[in-house]
């Protein structure tokens, strides 16, 4: 997997500007389902976006970190940043790859 730069804190102005948002904050009730539910949802949401646009994904399943990192590597959609906000919300910023 491609190493990510250190994540800025959640209030940092260094976060990428998002062009779209996907929230799946109920995944904590089904821990470990991020790959089965979240990555197809990311793919579907990116399909509606233009190449180069950034999707912000918010999820509260702690297993999502590895799943989204692996999905990003497999699909070529760059994972720009991962941040964590209390209480246990992960924020991913995914750029839609060019020519997709």
Backbone as CSV, one residue per row, in Angstrom:
resi,resn,N_x,N_y,N_z,CA_x,CA_y,CA_z,C_x,C_y,C_z
1,UNK,0.827,-1.177,0.000,0.000,0.000,0.000,0.873,1.241,0.000
2,UNK,0.382,2.271,-0.636,1.103,3.531,-0.691,1.004,4.240,0.645
3,UNK,2.150,4.641,1.244,2.065,5.337,2.517,1.435,6.707,2.337
4,UNK,0.633,7.096,3.320,-0.012,8.397,3.301,0.808,9.384,4.100
5,UNK,0.740,10.667,3.729,1.380,11.667,4.566,0.681,11.720,5.915
6,UNK,1.362,12.249,6.899,0.740,12.393,8.211,-0.581,13.122,8.054
7,UNK,-1.615,12.611,8.698,-2.926,13.230,8.609,-2.967,14.491,9.449
8,UNK,-3.434,15.599,8.862,-3.616,16.794,9.676,-4.764,16.585,10.640
9,UNK,-4.829,17.390,11.697,-5.955,17.205,12.600,-7.227,17.649,11.898
10,UNK,-8.365,17.246,12.443,-9.650,17.411,11.774,-10.003,18.866,11.504
11,UNK,-9.459,19.802,12.254,-9.799,21.203,12.070,-8.791,21.938,11.202
12,UNK,-7.846,21.243,10.644,-6.778,21.864,9.880,-7.291,22.367,8.535
13,UNK,-6.773,23.515,8.115,-7.141,24.045,6.808,-6.401,23.305,5.696
14,UNK,-5.506,22.376,6.051,-4.741,21.622,5.065,-5.539,20.462,4.467
15,UNK,-6.751,20.229,4.925,-7.560,19.154,4.364,-7.958,19.494,2.935
16,UNK,-8.035,18.475,2.071,-8.473,18.732,0.699,-9.901,19.283,0.674
17,UNK,-10.193,20.059,-0.342,-11.557,20.560,-0.526,-12.368,19.449,-1.192
18,UNK,-13.469,19.096,-0.585,-14.297,18.013,-1.111,-15.341,18.548,-2.076
19,UNK,-15.566,17.807,-3.152,-16.596,18.138,-4.127,-17.861,17.322,-3.898
20,UNK,-17.769,16.303,-3.061,-18.903,15.449,-2.756,-18.720,14.830,-1.392
21,UNK,-19.804,14.293,-0.841,-19.779,13.710,0.503,-20.541,12.395,0.502
22,UNK,-19.967,11.414,1.186,-20.631,10.132,1.431,-20.507,9.857,2.911
23,UNK,-21.634,9.751,3.610,-21.622,9.427,5.039,-22.258,8.066,5.239
24,UNK,-21.529,7.208,5.936,-22.051,5.896,6.311,-21.692,5.700,7.776
25,UNK,-22.416,6.392,8.626,-22.085,6.415,10.044,-22.784,5.328,10.839
26,UNK,-23.533,4.471,10.207,-24.182,3.379,10.933,-23.425,2.071,10.825
27,UNK,-22.254,2.085,10.200,-21.503,0.842,10.023,-20.969,0.282,11.325
28,UNK,-20.901,1.109,12.385,-20.393,0.607,13.659,-21.282,-0.489,14.224
29,UNK,-22.537,-0.523,13.805,-23.447,-1.574,14.253,-23.115,-2.905,13.581
30,UNK,-22.372,-2.830,12.507,-21.995,-4.019,11.744,-20.489,-4.002,11.527
31,UNK,-19.727,-3.966,12.591,-18.269,-3.835,12.496,-17.703,-4.859,11.524
32,UNK,-16.776,-4.399,10.701,-16.139,-5.269,9.740,-16.831,-5.331,8.405
33,UNK,-17.888,-4.555,8.212,-18.610,-4.593,6.947,-18.186,-3.492,5.994
34,UNK,-17.154,-2.749,6.341,-16.744,-1.615,5.502,-16.461,-2.043,4.079
35,UNK,-15.739,-3.123,3.888,-15.393,-3.558,2.538,-16.654,-3.954,1.766
36,UNK,-17.552,-4.669,2.413,-18.751,-5.158,1.741,-19.743,-4.052,1.417
37,UNK,-19.842,-3.027,2.246,-20.819,-1.965,2.043,-20.202,-0.645,1.600
38,UNK,-19.083,-0.294,2.194,-18.528,1.030,1.982,-17.846,1.183,0.627
39,UNK,-16.981,0.260,0.269,-16.241,0.444,-0.979,-17.164,0.437,-2.215
40,UNK,-18.206,-0.396,-2.284,-19.134,-0.262,-3.415,-19.864,1.092,-3.407
41,UNK,-20.155,1.624,-2.222,-20.813,2.931,-2.137,-19.877,4.040,-2.620
42,UNK,-18.591,3.933,-2.276,-17.619,4.913,-2.759,-17.542,4.857,-4.282
43,UNK,-17.451,3.649,-4.816,-17.378,3.478,-6.272,-18.590,4.100,-6.951
44,UNK,-19.773,3.854,-6.419,-21.000,4.389,-7.003,-21.029,5.913,-6.939
45,UNK,-20.604,6.465,-5.825,-20.609,7.933,-5.675,-19.580,8.573,-6.606
46,UNK,-18.399,7.971,-6.737,-17.378,8.504,-7.644,-17.845,8.454,-9.094
47,UNK,-18.655,7.473,-9.427,-19.167,7.344,-10.790,-19.923,8.610,-11.208
48,UNK,-20.569,9.275,-10.247,-21.343,10.484,-10.521,-20.490,11.751,-10.532
49,UNK,-19.194,11.619,-10.256,-18.314,12.780,-10.154,-17.392,12.859,-11.374
50,UNK,-16.807,14.025,-11.571,-15.877,14.248,-12.672,-14.469,13.807,-12.269
51,UNK,-13.650,13.351,-13.215,-12.258,13.017,-12.895,-11.562,14.205,-12.226
52,UNK,-10.803,13.914,-11.196,-10.085,14.945,-10.454,-10.850,15.512,-9.273
53,UNK,-12.162,15.292,-9.211,-12.921,15.773,-8.073,-12.625,14.918,-6.848
54,UNK,-12.869,15.490,-5.667,-12.553,14.830,-4.400,-13.837,14.486,-3.658
55,UNK,-13.908,13.238,-3.217,-15.028,12.752,-2.415,-14.577,12.636,-0.969
56,UNK,-15.334,13.241,-0.063,-15.096,13.061,1.368,-16.007,11.944,1.845
57,UNK,-15.428,10.968,2.537,-16.172,9.824,3.053,-16.061,9.847,4.571
58,UNK,-17.183,9.773,5.249,-17.204,9.728,6.713,-17.826,8.405,7.145
59,UNK,-17.108,7.715,8.016,-17.554,6.395,8.460,-17.085,6.177,9.893
60,UNK,-17.824,5.377,10.648,-17.414,5.117,12.022,-17.106,3.641,12.271
61,UNK,-16.711,2.936,11.236,-16.248,1.553,11.368,-14.720,1.579,11.390
62,UNK,-14.093,1.187,12.498,-12.635,1.265,12.589,-11.914,0.372,11.579
63,UNK,-12.579,-0.632,11.043,-11.942,-1.500,10.054,-11.890,-0.849,8.670
64,UNK,-12.575,0.265,8.506,-12.650,0.919,7.204,-11.289,1.420,6.733
65,UNK,-10.415,1.782,7.638,-9.115,2.346,7.254,-8.373,1.414,6.295
66,UNK,-8.182,0.174,6.675,-7.447,-0.762,5.820,-8.208,-1.069,4.537
67,UNK,-9.524,-1.176,4.637,-10.328,-1.489,3.460,-10.264,-0.377,2.423
68,UNK,-10.395,0.872,2.867,-10.381,1.990,1.926,-8.981,2.183,1.351
69,UNK,-7.958,1.995,2.167,-6.583,2.098,1.652,-6.339,1.051,0.565
70,UNK,-6.738,-0.185,0.819,-6.548,-1.259,-0.163,-7.376,-1.000,-1.419
71,UNK,-8.619,-0.569,-1.247,-9.482,-0.276,-2.391,-8.870,0.834,-3.242
72,UNK,-8.354,1.865,-2.598,-7.728,2.975,-3.312,-6.541,2.486,-4.153
73,UNK,-5.702,1.657,-3.554,-4.553,1.101,-4.283,-4.999,0.251,-5.470
74,UNK,-6.031,-0.550,-5.272,-6.506,-1.443,-6.338,-7.161,-0.695,-7.490
75,UNK,-7.861,0.388,-7.182,-8.630,1.083,-8.215,-7.867,2.234,-8.861
76,UNK,-6.821,2.725,-8.192,-6.086,3.865,-8.723,-6.692,5.210,-8.396
77,UNK,-7.723,5.232,-7.565,-8.294,6.489,-7.089,-7.498,6.917,-5.866
78,UNK,-6.692,7.989,-5.970,-5.786,8.352,-4.885,-6.495,8.713,-3.581
79,UNK,-5.980,8.167,-2.496,-6.445,8.503,-1.158,-5.571,9.649,-0.677
80,UNK,-6.147,10.839,-0.599,-5.384,12.042,-0.301,-5.103,12.231,1.182
81,UNK,-6.063,11.853,2.016,-5.919,12.102,3.451,-6.881,11.227,4.225
82,UNK,-6.461,10.884,5.445,-7.328,10.210,6.406,-7.222,10.997,7.694
83,UNK,-8.348,11.357,8.269,-8.350,12.016,9.574,-9.331,11.290,10.478
84,UNK,-9.183,11.514,11.763,-10.092,10.917,12.740,-10.649,12.017,13.607
85,UNK,-11.967,11.981,13.808,-12.658,12.955,14.650,-13.370,12.221,15.771
86,UNK,-13.424,12.827,16.920,-14.218,12.227,17.992,-15.695,12.325,17.641
87,UNK,-16.534,11.429,17.989,-16.205,10.133,18.575,-16.060,9.071,17.490
88,UNK,-14.865,8.708,17.180,-14.555,7.564,16.305,-15.068,7.689,14.873
89,UNK,-15.014,8.867,14.308,-15.402,9.041,12.910,-14.137,9.204,12.075
90,UNK,-13.994,8.337,11.089,-12.891,8.450,10.135,-13.367,9.242,8.930
91,UNK,-12.502,10.124,8.450,-12.785,10.905,7.243,-11.711,10.571,6.207
92,UNK,-12.161,10.141,5.036,-11.270,9.826,3.927,-11.529,10.841,2.824
93,UNK,-10.466,11.265,2.151,-10.590,12.148,1.006,-10.005,11.401,-0.196
94,UNK,-10.879,11.045,-1.135,-10.516,10.230,-2.284,-10.692,11.062,-3.559
95,UNK,-9.631,11.143,-4.367,-9.714,11.862,-5.641,-10.068,10.863,-6.746
96,UNK,-11.074,11.219,-7.534,-11.435,10.356,-8.661,-10.308,10.403,-9.686
97,UNK,-9.869,9.238,-10.094,-8.738,9.164,-11.016,-9.125,9.736,-12.381
98,UNK,-8.110,10.248,-13.082,-8.368,10.781,-14.422,-8.833,9.673,-15.360
99,UNK,-9.575,10.068,-16.368,-10.007,9.139,-17.407,-10.818,7.983,-16.874
100,UNK,-11.697,8.277,-15.925,-12.569,7.188,-15.437,-14.006,7.614,-15.450
